[in-house]
Amino acid sequence: MITQSLELLLKGKILLKEITPVDANSITWMEVRLQSDCLPAYPLRTEPGAMIAFSPYQPSVTIEHACFQVRQASFDRADIEDELEPSYDRVGEYIQIANWQNLQEYLGHYDLMIDDFIDSRHVDKYPL
């Protein structure tokens, strides 16, 4: 069964989950997204307004063809709360994950499931 979070991910949205920070002065997020070569194709021709914003007709990839990337990013809590330009020194490299099964296993090491993540558009504090 495809959940709402997985459906968003398969449509090319970036998902975020705030996780345990590396220290008390930080905020740390885990980011999950499709690899760029797995993003759904956007049709060149559509009816006016057919593909706007939250359209249920937005293209998505199938779970069998999806490949993912995950990274962790930590930022100074004071910079985020004071809306200052944060340092990007602690933004991790993407980890490439070949398929849905491997993503579930990877998230399981952190006691997370894809349903724990939310669309990045709903996280105002995430600076990337």
C-alpha positions as CSV (number, residue, x, y, z in Angstrom):
1,M,0.0,0.0,0.0
2,I,1.3,3.4,-1.0
3,T,1.0,6.0,1.8
4,Q,0.7,9.7,1.4
5,S,4.4,10.3,2.2
6,L,5.5,7.7,-0.3
7,E,3.2,9.1,-2.9
8,L,4.7,12.6,-2.4
9,L,8.2,11.1,-2.7
10,L,7.4,9.2,-5.9
11,K,6.1,12.5,-7.4
12,G,9.5,14.1,-6.8
13,K,8.9,15.9,-3.6
14,I,11.6,16.3,-0.9
15,L,10.7,14.8,2.4
16,L,12.1,15.8,5.8
17,K,12.3,14.5,9.3
18,E,13.8,16.3,12.3
19,I,16.0,13.8,14.0
20,T,18.1,13.7,17.2
21,P,20.6,16.5,16.8
22,V,24.4,16.0,16.9
23,D,24.6,18.3,19.9
24,A,22.3,20.5,22.1
25,N,23.0,23.6,20.0
26,S,22.0,22.1,16.7
27,I,18.9,21.1,14.7
28,T,19.4,18.1,12.5
29,W,17.2,16.9,9.6
30,M,17.2,13.8,7.5
31,E,16.2,14.5,3.9
32,V,14.9,11.9,1.4
33,R,14.4,12.5,-2.3
34,L,14.4,10.7,-5.6
35,Q,17.7,10.6,-7.4
36,S,17.7,13.1,-10.3
37,D,17.7,10.4,-13.0
38,C,14.6,8.9,-11.4
39,L,12.4,12.0,-11.3
40,P,9.1,11.7,-13.1
41,A,9.0,13.2,-16.6
42,Y,7.0,16.4,-16.9
43,P,4.9,16.4,-20.1
44,L,5.8,19.2,-22.6
45,R,2.2,19.8,-23.5
46,T,-0.7,19.9,-21.1
47,E,-4.1,21.5,-20.9
48,P,-4.0,24.9,-19.3
49,G,-3.8,24.5,-15.5
50,A,-3.6,20.7,-15.7
51,M,-0.4,20.3,-13.8
52,I,-0.5,23.2,-11.4
53,A,0.6,22.7,-7.7
54,F,-1.2,19.9,-6.0
55,S,-2.9,18.3,-9.0
56,P,-3.7,14.6,-8.5
57,Y,-2.6,14.2,-12.1
58,Q,1.0,15.1,-11.4
59,P,3.3,12.4,-12.8
60,S,5.0,10.0,-10.5
61,V,7.5,7.1,-10.9
62,T,6.5,3.6,-10.0
63,I,7.9,2.2,-6.8
64,E,9.7,-0.5,-8.8
65,H,11.6,2.1,-10.8
66,A,12.3,4.5,-8.0
67,C,15.9,5.1,-6.7
68,F,16.5,7.4,-3.7
69,Q,19.1,9.6,-2.0
70,V,19.3,10.5,1.7
71,R,21.4,13.0,3.6
72,Q,21.6,14.5,7.0
73,A,22.0,18.2,7.6
74,S,22.8,20.0,10.9
75,F,22.5,23.7,11.5
76,D,23.2,25.9,14.5
77,R,19.9,26.2,16.5
78,A,20.5,30.0,17.2
79,D,21.0,30.7,13.5
80,I,17.7,29.0,12.6
81,E,15.7,30.5,15.4
82,D,17.0,34.0,14.7
83,E,16.5,33.6,11.0
84,L,20.1,34.3,10.2
85,E,22.0,32.8,7.3
86,P,23.2,29.4,8.6
87,S,26.5,27.7,8.0
88,Y,26.3,24.8,5.6
89,D,29.5,23.1,6.9
90,R,27.5,20.3,8.4
91,V,25.3,19.3,5.4
92,G,26.2,15.7,4.6
93,E,26.7,14.1,1.2
94,Y,23.9,12.2,-0.4
95,I,23.8,8.5,0.2
96,Q,22.5,6.7,-3.0
97,I,19.9,4.0,-2.3
98,A,19.0,1.7,-5.2
99,N,15.4,0.7,-4.4
100,W,12.5,1.0,-2.0
101,Q,13.5,-2.1,0.0
102,N,16.9,-0.7,0.7
103,L,15.4,2.7,1.7
104,Q,13.2,1.0,4.2
105,E,16.2,-0.9,5.6
106,Y,18.3,2.3,5.8
107,L,15.5,4.2,7.6
108,G,15.0,1.2,9.9
109,H,18.5,1.7,11.3
110,Y,17.3,5.1,12.6
111,D,14.0,3.6,13.8
112,L,12.2,5.6,11.1
113,M,9.6,4.9,8.5
114,I,8.7,7.0,5.4
115,D,5.4,8.0,7.1
116,D,7.5,9.9,9.8
117,F,8.6,12.3,7.1
118,I,6.7,15.4,5.8
119,D,6.9,17.4,2.6
120,S,9.7,20.0,2.8
121,R,7.2,22.7,1.8
122,H,5.7,22.4,5.3
123,V,9.0,22.9,7.2
124,D,9.7,26.6,7.5
125,K,12.9,26.2,9.5
126,Y,14.8,24.0,7.0
127,P,17.2,26.3,5.2
128,L,18.0,24.2,2.1
